Amino acid sequence: MNETDVLIVGAGLSGIGAAYRLQQERPHDSYAILEQRDAIGGTWDLFRYPGVRSDSDMFTLSYPFRPWRGEKSMADGESIRSYIRDTAREAGIDRHIRYGTTVQRASWSSADARWTVTTSRGTWTCRFLYLCAGYYSYESGYQPDFPGLADYTGTFVHPQAWPEDLDHTGKRVVVIGSGATAVTLVPAMAGQAAHVTMLQRSPSYLTALPLKDKVADTLRRRLPAGLAHRLVRAKNIAVTQAFYQLARRRPAMVKKVLRGIALRFLDEQAVDEHFTPRYEPWDQRLCVIPGGDFYQAVRDGSASVVTDHVERFTEKGILLRSGQELEADVVVSATGLRMLPLGGLDLSVDGAPVTLGDTFSYRGLMLSGVPNLAYCIGYTNASWTLRADLSSRYVCRLLNHMDKHGYAAAAPTAPASAERRPLLDLTSGYVQRAIDAFPSQGTSEPWRVQQNYVADALRMSRADLTRDMRFTPATARRLQEAS
């Protein structure tokens, strides 16, 4: 049996950030990080497809306590993985990671005021459990059941399980999908492939951003690294939030802006046919194309876009509903993620199973009726790390409050009249397929989850830690043990 004060699940961007905050704000606590994979990095270690990169700028995706020093504002996967790994090594966090450890079950005992966590490599107990495993399955991505796939004689791959030995040089490639992964893959593969075709059922909104941030470069030359990082971070947060709010309030204006960006690279017919979505901006996550590389690949003819539906696979490729056949040596199924809340962990409280879909999200990081547990989910409209860091700092505040007042446990308690709303506010297919498996949000504080970093940063730093929170005094636990 392994014991620790705080147990963190996941050694990705969130988990390493959580450990850093815990070390800085609660140095007396013992902690461990359980990571099911054999390497640090989470998402950025898992995904290895060509061109994999962030679609958020690195000045907001990086940690506020460790300035981003890379040249590119939109960094590649290897650079992000190295950044996470270096952060963990420099802070001594890597010594606390237990690799190859899959968390299976977690059971809370009110009598002991502790979690018992069952893993593939033994059992742990902890006072507080912090789940930083994201919200999708690392085992496999979402894969539609394509008719006739067994007849296809070419190479069929999903980006989440990219073969290291796949050589697409001189081959005809079809990428199915129109999201962030697809628009990353197309220009990355177009340089070596004979031709790359992106096959989409419907268009997505795209925006082109510079590879480098000129303001950041200027500030970093003239100011100390920490100050420059804070200023650029503030600037990018303001721009991103302003654009999101504009998209929600003035969608027609934002549509016009995004269309104008596309028309810088492509003719009007192509934009009308393949880059004019039916939904409103930010109903789904906006896809970022650094330097306009995707549009450039389409413009120079190394890539093309087809808007149609898959009828069935054939021996040589894909037959479309229109009757056209796309011949392909390689088909990449960039069809999205398979959502898996809390890493698929089975939870129970005093022997009663916890059904996530029946719970409410408290401040976007705890579950109603579940003591001493937090989870980390980032923003849908901004960099993941922005909210992850706010969540970790809140957890430290809560633990400090519990120590100060002699509390053994803290559990959010939702009002009986609370109205349910979906936790994630996107219409994307990968979200909608699993939305009922996630906790709900409410309609008012502290049960409402806003996608607004500025508001959250102000609110969570001085939020009332006692609001809708049921605390159990440590003395009560000792009385239970005595009886």
VEXDREN-2710 file (C-alpha; in Angstrom, 1 decimal):
% VEXDREN-2710
k/r/px/py/pz
1/MET/0.0/0.0/0.0
2/ASN/1.4/3.4/-1.1
3/GLU/0.3/6.5/0.8
4/THR/0.5/10.2/-0.1
5/ASP/-1.2/13.4/0.7
6/VAL/-2.2/14.3/-2.9
7/LEU/-2.4/11.9/-5.8
8/ILE/-2.2/13.4/-9.3
9/VAL/-3.4/11.3/-12.2
10/GLY/-1.6/12.2/-15.5
11/ALA/1.9/13.5/-16.4
12/GLY/0.9/15.8/-19.2
13/LEU/0.7/19.6/-19.4
14/SER/-2.0/19.7/-16.6
15/GLY/-0.4/17.2/-14.3
16/ILE/3.1/18.8/-14.3
17/GLY/1.5/22.2/-13.8
18/ALA/-0.5/20.9/-10.9
19/ALA/2.6/19.4/-9.3
20/TYR/4.5/22.7/-9.6
21/ARG/1.7/24.7/-7.9
22/LEU/1.5/22.1/-5.2
23/GLN/5.3/22.2/-4.5
24/GLN/5.2/26.0/-4.4
25/GLU/2.1/26.6/-2.4
26/ARG/2.1/23.5/-0.2
27/PRO/5.7/22.3/0.2
28/HIS/4.8/20.2/3.2
29/ASP/2.5/17.9/1.3
30/SER/3.7/14.6/-0.2
31/TYR/2.5/13.8/-3.6
32/ALA/2.8/11.4/-6.5
33/ILE/1.9/11.4/-10.2
34/LEU/0.5/8.3/-11.8
35/GLU/1.0/8.1/-15.6
36/GLN/-0.4/5.2/-17.6
37/ARG/2.1/5.7/-20.5
38/ASP/5.9/5.2/-20.3
39/ALA/6.8/8.8/-21.0
40/ILE/6.0/12.4/-19.9
41/GLY/3.9/14.7/-22.0
42/GLY/0.3/13.4/-22.2
43/THR/-1.3/14.5/-25.5
44/TRP/2.0/15.8/-26.8
45/ASP/3.7/12.4/-26.3
46/LEU/0.8/10.4/-27.7
47/PHE/0.2/12.2/-31.0
48/ARG/3.0/11.7/-33.5
49/TYR/1.3/12.3/-36.9
50/PRO/3.1/14.6/-39.5
51/GLY/2.9/18.3/-38.6
52/VAL/1.4/17.8/-35.1
53/ARG/1.4/21.1/-33.4
54/SER/-0.6/23.3/-31.0
55/ASP/-3.5/25.4/-32.3
56/SER/-3.1/27.8/-29.4
57/ASP/-0.3/30.2/-29.1
58/MET/2.6/29.1/-26.9
59/PHE/2.6/32.3/-24.7
60/THR/-0.8/31.2/-23.3
61/LEU/-0.4/27.4/-23.7
62/SER/2.9/27.5/-21.7
63/TYR/3.0/27.9/-18.0
64/PRO/2.8/31.4/-16.5
65/PHE/5.7/30.4/-14.2
66/ARG/8.1/29.3/-17.0
67/PRO/8.4/31.7/-20.0
68/TRP/8.2/30.3/-23.5
69/ARG/11.5/30.9/-25.2
70/GLY/10.9/29.2/-28.5
71/GLU/10.9/31.1/-31.8
72/LYS/7.5/30.0/-33.0
73/SER/4.3/31.2/-31.5
74/MET/2.5/28.1/-32.8
75/ALA/4.9/25.3/-31.8
76/ASP/5.3/21.7/-33.0
77/GLY/4.6/18.7/-30.9
78/GLU/8.2/17.8/-30.2
79/SER/8.9/21.4/-28.9
80/ILE/5.9/21.2/-26.6
81/ARG/6.9/17.8/-25.3
82/SER/10.4/19.0/-24.6
83/TYR/9.1/22.1/-22.8
84/ILE/6.9/19.9/-20.5
85/ARG/9.8/17.5/-19.9
86/ASP/12.3/20.3/-19.1
87/THR/9.8/21.9/-16.7
88/ALA/9.4/18.7/-14.8
89/ARG/13.1/18.0/-14.6
90/GLU/14.1/21.5/-13.5
91/ALA/11.5/21.5/-10.8
92/GLY/12.3/18.0/-9.6
93/ILE/8.8/16.9/-10.5
94/ASP/10.0/14.0/-12.6
95/ARG/11.1/12.2/-9.5
96/HIS/7.5/11.9/-8.3
97/ILE/6.1/10.2/-11.5
98/ARG/5.2/6.6/-11.6
99/TYR/5.1/5.5/-15.2
100/GLY/3.2/2.6/-16.7
101/THR/0.5/2.9/-14.0
102/THR/-3.1/2.8/-15.1
103/VAL/-5.7/4.1/-12.6
104/GLN/-8.7/1.8/-12.5
105/ARG/-10.9/2.6/-9.5
106/ALA/-11.0/5.1/-6.7
107/SER/-13.1/4.6/-3.6
108/TRP/-13.7/7.3/-0.9
109/SER/-14.2/6.4/2.7
110/SER/-15.8/9.0/4.9
111/ALA/-14.7/7.1/8.0
112/ASP/-11.0/7.4/7.0
113/ALA/-11.4/10.6/5.0
114/ARG/-9.2/9.1/2.3
115/TRP/-9.3/7.8/-1.2
116/THR/-8.2/4.3/-2.0
117/VAL/-7.0/4.1/-5.6
118/THR/-6.6/0.8/-7.4
119/THR/-4.1/0.8/-10.2
120/SER/-2.5/-1.7/-12.5
121/ARG/0.6/-1.6/-10.3
122/GLY/-0.8/-1.7/-6.8
123/THR/-2.9/0.4/-4.4
124/TRP/-2.5/4.0/-3.3
125/THR/-4.3/6.0/-0.5
126/CYS/-4.4/9.7/-0.5
127/ARG/-6.2/12.6/1.2
128/PHE/-6.9/14.4/-2.0
129/LEU/-7.3/13.1/-5.6
130/TYR/-6.5/15.4/-8.5
131/LEU/-7.4/14.0/-12.0
132/CYS/-5.4/15.6/-14.7
133/ALA/-5.9/13.0/-17.5
134/GLY/-8.0/15.2/-19.9
135/TYR/-11.2/14.1/-21.4
136/TYR/-10.5/11.7/-24.2
137/SER/-9.4/8.1/-24.6
138/TYR/-5.7/7.5/-25.1
139/GLU/-6.5/4.0/-26.3
140/SER/-8.2/4.9/-29.6
141/GLY/-9.8/7.8/-31.5
142/TYR/-13.3/7.9/-32.9
143/GLN/-13.6/5.7/-35.9
144/PRO/-16.9/5.6/-38.0
145/ASP/-17.9/2.2/-39.4
146/PHE/-17.1/2.9/-43.1
147/PRO/-18.9/0.4/-45.4
148/GLY/-16.6/-1.7/-47.5
149/LEU/-13.5/-0.8/-45.5
150/ALA/-12.4/-4.5/-45.6
151/ASP/-12.2/-4.2/-49.4
152/TYR/-9.7/-1.4/-49.4
153/THR/-6.2/-2.6/-50.3
154/GLY/-4.3/0.6/-49.5
155/THR/-3.0/1.8/-46.1
156/PHE/-5.7/3.0/-43.6
157/VAL/-4.6/4.9/-40.5
158/HIS/-6.0/7.0/-37.7
159/PRO/-3.8/10.0/-36.5
160/GLN/-4.0/8.8/-32.9
161/ALA/-2.2/5.6/-33.9
162/TRP/0.3/6.8/-36.5
163/PRO/2.7/4.1/-37.7
164/GLU/6.3/5.1/-37.3
165/ASP/7.2/3.4/-40.6
166/LEU/4.5/5.0/-42.7
167/ASP/6.1/6.5/-45.9
168/HIS/3.7/8.6/-47.9
169/THR/6.3/9.9/-50.4
170/GLY/5.0/10.0/-53.9
171/LYS/1.6/8.5/-52.9
172/ARG/-1.9/9.6/-53.3
173/VAL/-3.3/10.5/-49.9
174/VAL/-6.9/11.2/-48.8
175/VAL/-7.5/12.7/-45.4
176/ILE/-11.1/12.3/-44.1
177/GLY/-12.2/15.1/-41.8
178/SER/-12.1/18.9/-41.6
179/GLY/-11.0/19.7/-38.1
180/ALA/-7.7/20.8/-36.6
181/THR/-6.0/17.4/-37.2
182/ALA/-7.0/17.3/-40.8
183/VAL/-5.9/20.9/-41.6
184/THR/-2.6/20.1/-39.9
185/LEU/-2.0/16.9/-41.8
186/VAL/-2.8/18.1/-45.3
187/PRO/0.0/20.7/-45.7
188/ALA/2.5/18.5/-43.7
189/MET/2.0/15.6/-46.1
190/ALA/1.5/17.6/-49.3
191/GLY/5.2/18.3/-49.6
192/GLN/6.2/14.7/-50.1
193/ALA/3.0/13.1/-51.4
194/ALA/2.0/12.9/-55.0
195/HIS/-1.2/14.7/-54.0
196/VAL/-3.3/15.1/-50.8
197/THR/-7.1/15.4/-50.8
198/MET/-9.1/16.5/-47.8
199/LEU/-12.5/14.9/-47.9
200/GLN/-15.0/16.7/-45.7
201/ARG/-18.7/16.3/-45.1
202/SER/-19.0/20.0/-44.4
203/PRO/-16.6/22.9/-44.0
204/SER/-15.1/24.2/-40.8
205/TYR/-14.1/27.8/-39.9
206/LEU/-10.4/28.4/-40.4
207/THR/-8.2/31.3/-39.5
208/ALA/-4.6/32.0/-40.5
209/LEU/-2.2/33.3/-37.9
210/PRO/1.5/34.2/-38.2
211/LEU/4.1/31.6/-37.3
212/LYS/5.9/34.1/-35.2
213/ASP/4.6/36.9/-32.9
214/LYS/6.4/40.1/-33.9
215/VAL/5.3/41.9/-30.7
216/ALA/6.7/39.0/-28.6
217/ASP/10.0/39.1/-30.5
218/THR/10.4/42.8/-29.9
219/LEU/9.5/42.6/-26.2
220/ARG/11.8/39.7/-25.6
221/ARG/14.7/41.6/-27.1
222/ARG/14.1/44.6/-24.9
223/LEU/12.8/43.3/-21.6
224/PRO/13.6/40.5/-19.1
225/ALA/12.1/37.2/-20.1
226/GLY/9.6/36.9/-17.3
227/LEU/8.2/40.4/-17.9
228/ALA/8.1/40.0/-21.7
229/HIS/6.3/36.7/-21.3
230/ARG/3.6/38.2/-19.0
231/LEU/3.0/41.1/-21.3
232/VAL/2.7/38.9/-24.4
233/ARG/0.5/36.5/-22.5
234/ALA/-1.8/39.3/-21.5
235/LYS/-2.0/40.6/-25.0
236/ASN/-2.8/37.3/-26.5
237/ILE/-5.4/36.5/-23.8
238/ALA/-7.1/39.9/-24.6
239/VAL/-7.1/39.4/-28.3
240/THR/-8.4/35.8/-28.1
241/GLN/-11.2/36.6/-25.7
242/ALA/-12.2/39.7/-27.6
243/PHE/-12.5/37.7/-30.8
244/TYR/-14.5/35.0/-29.1
245/GLN/-16.9/37.5/-27.6
246/LEU/-17.2/39.2/-31.0
247/ALA/-18.0/35.9/-32.6
248/ARG/-20.8/35.2/-30.2
249/ARG/-22.3/38.6/-30.3
250/ARG/-21.6/39.6/-34.0
251/PRO/-21.3/36.3/-35.9
252/ALA/-22.0/37.9/-39.3
253/MET/-19.0/40.3/-38.8
254/VAL/-16.7/37.4/-37.8
255/LYS/-17.9/35.3/-40.8
256/LYS/-16.9/38.2/-43.0
257/VAL/-13.5/38.5/-41.4
258/LEU/-12.8/34.7/-41.8
259/ARG/-14.0/34.7/-45.3
260/GLY/-11.7/37.7/-46.1
261/ILE/-8.8/35.7/-44.8
262/ALA/-9.6/32.8/-47.0
263/LEU/-10.0/35.0/-50.1
264/ARG/-6.4/36.2/-49.6
265/PHE/-5.3/32.7/-50.7
266/LEU/-8.2/31.2/-52.7
267/ASP/-10.7/32.3/-55.3
268/GLU/-14.3/33.0/-54.5
269/GLN/-15.7/29.8/-55.9
270/ALA/-13.4/27.6/-53.8
271/VAL/-14.3/29.6/-50.7
272/ASP/-18.0/29.4/-51.3
273/GLU/-17.9/25.7/-52.0
274/HIS/-15.5/24.4/-49.4
275/PHE/-14.9/27.0/-46.8
276/THR/-18.3/28.4/-45.9
277/PRO/-19.7/26.5/-42.9
278/ARG/-23.4/26.1/-42.1
279/TYR/-22.9/26.8/-38.3
280/GLU/-22.0/30.0/-36.5
281/PRO/-18.3/30.8/-35.6
282/TRP/-17.3/29.1/-32.3
283/ASP/-20.2/26.7/-32.3
284/GLN/-17.3/24.5/-32.9
285/ARG/-13.6/25.2/-32.1
286/LEU/-12.0/27.4/-34.6
287/CYS/-9.1/25.8/-36.6
288/VAL/-5.9/27.7/-36.8
289/ILE/-3.5/27.4/-39.7
290/PRO/-0.1/28.9/-39.0
291/GLY/1.1/31.1/-41.8
292/GLY/-1.9/30.0/-43.9
293/ASP/-0.1/26.8/-44.8
294/PHE/-3.2/24.8/-45.5
295/TYR/-4.6/27.5/-47.9
296/GLN/-1.2/27.7/-49.6
297/ALA/-1.1/23.9/-50.2
298/VAL/-4.6/24.1/-51.8
299/ARG/-3.6/27.2/-53.8
300/ASP/-0.4/25.6/-55.2
301/GLY/-2.2/22.4/-56.2
302/SER/-0.3/20.0/-54.0
303/ALA/-3.6/19.6/-52.0
304/SER/-7.3/19.8/-52.8
305/VAL/-10.6/19.7/-51.0
306/VAL/-13.7/17.7/-51.8
307/THR/-16.9/18.3/-50.0
308/ASP/-19.0/15.1/-50.1
309/HIS/-20.0/12.0/-48.2
310/VAL/-18.4/8.6/-48.1
311/GLU/-20.7/6.1/-49.8
312/ARG/-18.3/3.2/-49.3
313/PHE/-14.7/2.1/-49.6
314/THR/-13.6/0.3/-52.7
315/GLU/-10.5/-1.7/-53.5
316/LYS/-8.7/1.4/-54.8
317/GLY/-10.1/4.2/-52.6
318/ILE/-13.4/5.8/-51.7
319/LEU/-16.7/6.0/-53.6
320/LEU/-18.5/9.2/-52.8
321/ARG/-22.2/9.8/-52.6
322/SER/-22.0/11.9/-55.8
323/GLY/-20.6/8.9/-57.7
324/GLN/-17.0/10.2/-57.8
325/GLU/-14.3/7.8/-56.7
326/LEU/-11.2/9.1/-55.0
327/GLU/-8.3/6.7/-55.6
328/ALA/-5.8/6.6/-52.7
329/ASP/-2.7/4.7/-51.6
330/VAL/-3.1/6.0/-48.1
331/VAL/-6.4/7.0/-46.3
332/VAL/-6.1/8.9/-43.0
333/SER/-9.2/8.9/-40.9
334/ALA/-9.0/12.2/-39.1
335/THR/-12.5/11.7/-37.7
336/GLY/-12.0/13.0/-34.2
337/LEU/-11.5/11.9/-30.6
338/ARG/-13.3/9.4/-28.4
339/MET/-14.4/11.3/-25.3
340/LEU/-13.6/9.6/-22.0
341/PRO/-14.3/11.8/-18.9
342/LEU/-11.9/11.5/-16.0
343/GLY/-9.8/9.0/-17.9
344/GLY/-12.5/6.3/-17.5
345/LEU/-12.0/6.0/-13.8
346/ASP/-14.7/4.2/-11.7
347/LEU/-15.6/6.3/-8.7
348/SER/-17.5/5.4/-5.5
349/VAL/-18.2/7.2/-2.3
350/ASP/-18.8/5.1/0.8
351/GLY/-19.5/2.1/-1.4
352/ALA/-22.0/3.9/-3.7
353/PRO/-21.0/4.2/-7.3
354/VAL/-20.7/7.7/-8.7
355/THR/-22.5/8.3/-12.1
356/LEU/-20.8/11.3/-13.6
357/GLY/-23.8/12.2/-15.7
358/ASP/-25.8/12.6/-12.5
359/THR/-23.4/15.1/-10.9
360/PHE/-22.9/18.8/-11.3
361/SER/-19.6/20.6/-12.0
362/TYR/-18.6/22.9/-9.1
363/ARG/-16.4/25.8/-10.4
364/GLY/-15.5/23.7/-13.3
365/LEU/-13.2/21.5/-11.3
366/MET/-15.1/19.5/-8.6
367/LEU/-18.1/17.1/-8.6
368/SER/-21.2/17.5/-6.5
369/GLY/-21.4/15.0/-3.7
370/VAL/-17.8/13.8/-4.2
371/PRO/-15.3/14.8/-1.4
372/ASN/-11.7/15.8/-1.8
373/LEU/-11.5/15.3/-5.6
374/ALA/-10.8/17.7/-8.4
375/TYR/-10.5/17.3/-12.1
376/CYS/-8.8/19.4/-14.7
377/ILE/-10.4/20.4/-18.0
378/GLY/-9.2/23.4/-20.0
379/TYR/-11.1/26.0/-22.1
380/THR/-12.7/25.2/-25.4
381/ASN/-12.1/28.7/-26.7
382/ALA/-8.6/29.4/-25.4
383/SER/-5.4/27.7/-24.4
384/TRP/-5.9/24.6/-22.2
385/THR/-3.3/25.7/-19.7
386/LEU/-5.0/29.0/-18.8
387/ARG/-7.9/27.2/-17.0
388/ALA/-5.7/24.3/-15.9
389/ASP/-3.5/26.6/-13.9
390/LEU/-6.5/28.4/-12.3
391/SER/-7.8/25.0/-11.3
392/SER/-4.5/24.0/-9.7
393/ARG/-4.2/27.2/-7.7
394/TYR/-7.8/26.9/-6.5
395/VAL/-7.1/23.3/-5.3
396/CYS/-4.2/24.6/-3.3
397/ARG/-6.4/27.4/-1.8
398/LEU/-9.0/24.9/-0.8
399/LEU/-6.4/22.6/0.8
400/ASN/-5.0/25.6/2.7
401/HIS/-8.4/26.5/3.9
402/MET/-9.1/23.0/5.1
403/ASP/-5.9/22.8/7.1
404/LYS/-6.5/26.2/8.6
405/HIS/-10.0/25.2/9.9
406/GLY/-9.2/21.6/10.8
407/TYR/-11.3/20.0/8.0
408/ALA/-10.8/16.5/6.9
409/ALA/-13.1/16.6/3.9
410/ALA/-14.8/19.0/1.5
411/ALA/-17.7/18.1/-0.8
412/PRO/-19.6/20.5/-3.1
413/THR/-23.4/20.3/-2.5
414/ALA/-25.6/21.3/-5.4
415/PRO/-29.0/23.0/-4.7
416/ALA/-32.0/20.7/-5.2
417/SER/-33.4/23.3/-7.7
418/ALA/-30.3/23.4/-9.9
419/GLU/-31.1/23.4/-13.6
420/ARG/-28.9/21.2/-15.8
421/ARG/-26.9/22.4/-18.9
422/PRO/-24.2/20.6/-20.9
423/LEU/-20.7/21.0/-19.5
424/LEU/-19.1/21.6/-22.9
425/ASP/-20.7/24.2/-25.1
426/LEU/-19.6/22.9/-28.5
427/THR/-21.7/21.3/-31.2
428/SER/-18.7/19.3/-32.5
429/GLY/-19.5/15.6/-33.1
430/TYR/-16.9/14.3/-30.8
431/VAL/-18.4/16.4/-27.9
432/GLN/-22.0/15.6/-28.7
433/ARG/-21.4/11.8/-28.9
434/ALA/-20.4/11.7/-25.2
435/ILE/-22.0/14.8/-23.6
436/ASP/-24.3/12.7/-21.4
437/ALA/-21.4/10.9/-19.8
438/PHE/-20.0/14.2/-18.4
439/PRO/-21.2/16.1/-15.4
440/SER/-23.6/19.0/-16.0
441/GLN/-23.2/22.6/-15.3
442/GLY/-25.8/24.8/-13.7
443/THR/-27.1/28.3/-14.6
444/SER/-25.5/30.4/-11.9
445/GLU/-22.3/30.6/-9.7
446/PRO/-20.6/28.5/-8.6
447/TRP/-22.1/25.8/-10.8
448/ARG/-21.9/27.7/-14.1
449/VAL/-18.8/27.1/-16.2
450/GLN/-17.9/30.1/-18.2
451/GLN/-15.5/30.1/-21.1
452/ASN/-13.9/33.3/-20.1
453/TYR/-10.4/33.4/-18.6
454/VAL/-10.4/37.0/-17.6
455/ALA/-13.6/36.6/-15.6
456/ASP/-12.4/33.3/-14.1
457/ALA/-9.0/34.8/-13.1
458/LEU/-10.7/37.5/-11.2
459/ARG/-13.4/35.3/-9.7
460/MET/-11.4/32.2/-8.6
461/SER/-8.6/34.0/-6.9
462/ARG/-11.0/35.4/-4.3
463/ALA/-14.0/33.0/-4.6
464/ASP/-15.8/32.1/-1.4
465/LEU/-14.4/28.6/-0.6
466/THR/-17.3/27.8/1.7
467/ARG/-20.1/28.5/-0.8
468/ASP/-22.2/25.4/-1.5
469/MET/-19.4/23.4/0.2
470/ARG/-20.0/20.8/2.9
471/PHE/-17.0/20.4/5.2
472/THR/-16.3/17.6/7.6
473/PRO/-14.2/18.5/10.7
474/ALA/-11.2/16.3/11.4
475/THR/-12.6/15.9/15.0
476/ALA/-15.8/14.4/13.6
477/ARG/-13.7/11.8/11.8
478/ARG/-11.8/10.9/15.0
479/LEU/-15.1/10.5/16.8
480/GLN/-16.3/8.2/14.1
481/GLU/-13.1/6.1/14.5
482/ALA/-13.5/6.0/18.3
483/SER/-17.1/4.8/18.1
END
